[in-house]
């Protein structure tokens, strides 16, 4: 048994752990949003505002990661517009 194992059962440990996880989640989401913007700006600059609008509404790292893969592997702008529009619709439906 390690010296600090006894702390794992305390409320303060649980609270700090939750806060750290929330901060890590927020940082990851922000990093993925920036990555999405950078890819769109470099490859499909005409879709930059749509990508920002969609990216700003997404809060799931997994969803952002999947969208990044789709956008970065897309061959044409039309496909990227489709991915972004579909994600925008999906997010709007979840909110409603």
C-alpha positions as CSV (number, residue, x, y, z in Angstrom):
1,X,0.0,0.0,0.0
2,X,1.4,3.4,-1.0
3,X,1.6,6.3,1.3
4,X,-1.2,8.3,-0.4
5,X,-3.6,5.4,-1.0
6,X,-5.6,6.4,2.0
7,X,-6.4,9.8,0.4
8,X,-8.3,8.1,-2.5
9,X,-11.3,7.5,-0.2
10,X,-11.7,11.1,0.7
11,X,-14.2,13.6,-0.7
12,X,-11.6,16.1,-1.5
13,X,-9.7,13.6,-3.6
14,X,-12.8,12.8,-5.5
15,X,-13.6,16.4,-6.0
16,X,-10.1,17.3,-7.2
17,X,-10.0,14.2,-9.5
18,X,-13.3,15.3,-11.1
19,X,-12.1,18.9,-11.6
20,X,-8.9,17.6,-13.2
21,X,-10.9,15.4,-15.6
22,X,-13.2,18.2,-16.5
23,X,-10.2,20.5,-17.2
24,X,-8.5,17.8,-19.3
25,X,-11.8,17.3,-21.3
26,X,-12.1,21.0,-22.0
27,X,-8.4,21.2,-23.1
28,X,-8.8,18.2,-25.4
29,X,-12.0,19.7,-26.9
30,X,-10.3,23.0,-27.5
31,X,-7.2,21.3,-29.0
32,X,-9.4,19.3,-31.4
33,X,-11.4,22.5,-32.4
34,X,-8.1,24.2,-33.2
35,X,-6.9,21.2,-35.2
36,X,-10.2,21.2,-37.2
37,X,-9.9,24.9,-38.0
38,X,-6.3,24.5,-39.0
39,X,-7.0,21.7,-41.4
40,X,-10.0,23.4,-43.0
41,X,-8.1,26.7,-43.3
42,X,-5.2,24.9,-45.0
43,X,-7.3,22.7,-47.3
44,X,-10.7,24.3,-47.8
45,X,-10.5,27.9,-46.8
46,X,-13.9,28.8,-48.1
47,X,-15.5,26.5,-45.5
48,X,-13.6,28.1,-42.6
49,X,-16.6,29.9,-41.1
50,X,-18.8,26.9,-41.3
51,X,-16.1,24.7,-39.7
52,X,-15.8,27.2,-36.8
53,X,-19.5,27.4,-36.3
54,X,-19.8,23.6,-36.2
55,X,-16.6,23.1,-34.2
56,X,-17.7,25.6,-31.5
57,X,-20.9,23.6,-30.9
58,X,-19.2,20.2,-30.5
59,X,-18.3,19.1,-27.0
60,X,-17.4,15.5,-27.5
61,X,-13.7,14.8,-28.2
62,X,-14.7,11.6,-30.1
63,X,-17.1,13.5,-32.4
64,X,-14.5,16.1,-33.1
65,X,-11.9,13.5,-33.7
66,X,-14.1,11.7,-36.2
67,X,-14.9,14.9,-38.0
68,X,-11.2,15.8,-38.2
69,X,-10.5,12.4,-39.8
70,X,-13.3,12.9,-42.3
71,X,-12.2,16.5,-43.2
72,X,-8.6,15.7,-43.4
73,X,-9.1,12.7,-45.8
74,X,-11.7,14.4,-48.0
75,X,-10.8,14.8,-51.6
76,X,-13.2,17.6,-52.5
77,X,-14.7,20.6,-50.8
78,X,-18.2,19.3,-51.5
79,X,-17.6,16.3,-49.2
80,X,-16.3,18.5,-46.4
81,X,-19.3,20.8,-46.7
82,X,-21.5,17.7,-46.5
83,X,-19.7,16.4,-43.3
84,X,-19.9,19.8,-41.6
85,X,-23.6,20.3,-42.6
86,X,-24.5,16.9,-41.3
87,X,-22.7,17.5,-38.1
88,X,-24.5,20.8,-37.7
89,X,-27.9,19.2,-38.2
90,X,-27.0,16.4,-35.8
91,X,-25.9,18.8,-33.1
92,X,-29.1,21.0,-33.7
93,X,-31.3,17.9,-33.2
94,X,-29.5,16.9,-30.0
95,X,-30.1,20.4,-28.6
96,X,-33.7,20.6,-29.6
